[in-house]
Amino acid sequence: MLELCNLSKTYGDYKAVNSINVTLPQGEVLGLLGRNGAGKSTTIKMILGLVPSDEGQVLWNGKALKRKELKIGYLPEERGLYDKTKVYDQLLFFGRLENMKKKDIQRQINYWLERFEIPHYKHKVLSDLSKGNKQKIQLITTLLHNPELIILDEPFSGLDPVNANLFSEIINELITDGKTIILSSHRMEQLEVFCKHIVMLKQGNTMLQGTLNDIKLSYGIQSVFVHCQEDIMEWLNTNHYKAVKKDNGFYVSISHDNEVHQLFNALKNENFTIREFVMKEPSLHDIFVERVK
Amino acid sequence: MNQLWTIYSFHVKELVRKKGFLYSSLVIVALILIVSYFSYQSSSNTKNDKVYVSMQMKDAQLSEKEMDKAFKKSGYDIVFTNKSAKSLKQAVKEKEMLSAFVLRGKLDDPSISHYYRQSPTQDVSLYIEKALESQVVSSTLSEANVDPLLLQHVDNTYQVKNNQLSETDKSYGLVYPMIFLLYIFIIGFGQAIAMSVVSEKSTKVVEILLPKINAANSFYAKIGAALTTGLIQLAVTVISFIIVRQLGWIDSGKISFMGMDINYSDISPLILLTFLLSFLGGFILYGLLYASLGAKVSRVEDLGPVLTPIVFLLMGAFGLGIFTIISPESTVSEIASYIPFFSPTVLFARIILNVASPLEIVVSSLIFVITLIVLTVLCKKWFLQSISHYGSPQKRKWIFSKGKAKSI
């Protein structure tokens, strides 16, 4: 279990992280959200020990996290690789720094290059690779030593949809393998798929925290998608419903859960032929925009 | 230790595999071979310059054989002739000979003409003057019926016998190339250390590395890698010299460095050890300076102006080292040997020249080691700071109010 207890960091007069508290059970995924400068990277760097915290501590299974006792895989937001070095050489180097044996490193390199469908780039110089392929090499560097705690900062940056799907598959495999993952991204739809836990930061302060389900439940139903055979626009306007026409239907805003039943019954009473009636929860994107704007 | 070795071997491979390293090594080999070959060819084809002497003075005596023997080493062939002054002048003008002397008149009233194009053959001229002067003295004294035994006394020459009490002379030839080698190594390979540090920062590799490694290991591995690369090129240079020596293109007796002769027999194990320690110490110190300043900037483009002070320091160390060879016991040298940035050259020179006292060696070494530790700590701190602050360090503005300074 990873615990961040009252973790704080100040740069001069600027409070980059203000007393953040997080508990992440082993084998689960935490989504770290926030706008640029919210304190996500500083929090990650404090976990990695790259930046010393002013207050608080980072615990792993109840003890202070020591880098030598825990294998951590870190994928930074910007690429951290040697541009003029061959792919194999730098992967071998990073593996060696994790005290891996050469044979194990070679086996892992071959496995991951195959898994990412780029075995032919093994002996290429990194600068010859495209941005997406460099990102693949960066993720291999992160996973090469089979880490227990994986920190992924903007893992989908620079990926085309096909490669983004491949990355998603691999992250899913890691979750299945019971890895503890911290995921920081601006792509809410992807975080929503993977993360059970969410921490939303704004200017170093925790704005929202908890499991994704609880957060969404606390927000309740905010809209309903209605698709009827008849055009119900006039009826909706007459009855003072706020609605937007989209996807062959209407997104109707509602203020509380009871209103859903009232709307459904009213449509039935008017003898409209209801083809689709879906209660829409707020997306993580909606929550993010509302809380951090 | 294992970690240090991993980083070190990675950087050595990186540096050695660079095309620039391969090309510069090939250039070194080619230069040594080409220069030695042409030097050998020109020396074997060289003919001695001819100096003609027209002896038209009846009562004077000069021996062609003796003169030729005396000036052989200076590269002159002395040829006696009966040609006239006019024809000799013409021959010198037409570069048929280097110079010509025409001796006319009598011993007590001689007329000696020296014809040359650009520079006079001064040593031959002095030889002739001295020989004639000696003959004038002898003939004058014998005409005055001076006792032959007394004449022998007059002919006596006095020579000062030099007795050197310390063995510094032999070492001069050693100190200079060793100081030069240290200077060249640091100038040539120090920048690679700074470049390596900055590029790890600018590519953000540092964020991947630092959670895994000790920052000090990273610096020392980089310094070691730069040193190894330099030593490989030095080995290439030495091997090239061995090859040209085996080919007979250079003199196998001794090495001459900028006019100073180096005999292998002068290099004792103690001198070698002193040199090795000074060389390693100097390289590590300046390597750490390069790494520290590399850690202070974020982009490779910003490196140039930051490194200029190191070049000045290095030039100072080199200049003071040379000054110490000339004047080892001067106060300037003594003070400079305590300054860590100069002690690798100055203290080294003073030790080799037998001038440094044991106390001076101990105190200088202590100051040097403390400086290394301080630099390592600073370097580590700046490198780690760079993780949280990219870009230029925050500027401090100072406001002066009511005579007190406040920092914002």
Chai-1 contact restraints between the chains, C-beta under 6 A:
chainA,res_idxA,chainB,res_idxB,connection_type,confidence,min_distance_angstrom,max_distance_angstrom,comment,restraint_id
A,L48,B,P211,contact,1.0,0.0,6.0,A-B,restraint_1
A,L50,B,L210,contact,1.0,0.0,6.0,A-B,restraint_2
A,L50,B,I387,contact,1.0,0.0,6.0,A-B,restraint_3
A,V51,B,S388,contact,1.0,0.0,6.0,A-B,restraint_4
A,R67,B,P211,contact,1.0,0.0,6.0,A-B,restraint_5
A,P76,B,K204,contact,1.0,0.0,6.0,A-B,restraint_6
A,P76,B,E207,contact,1.0,0.0,6.0,A-B,restraint_7
A,E78,B,K204,contact,1.0,0.0,6.0,A-B,restraint_8
A,G80,B,K204,contact,1.0,0.0,6.0,A-B,restraint_9
A,G80,B,V205,contact,1.0,0.0,6.0,A-B,restraint_10
A,G80,B,E207,contact,1.0,0.0,6.0,A-B,restraint_11
A,G80,B,I208,contact,1.0,0.0,6.0,A-B,restraint_12
A,F93,B,F10,contact,1.0,0.0,6.0,A-B,restraint_13
A,R96,B,T6,contact,1.0,0.0,6.0,A-B,restraint_14
A,L97,B,K212,contact,1.0,0.0,6.0,A-B,restraint_15
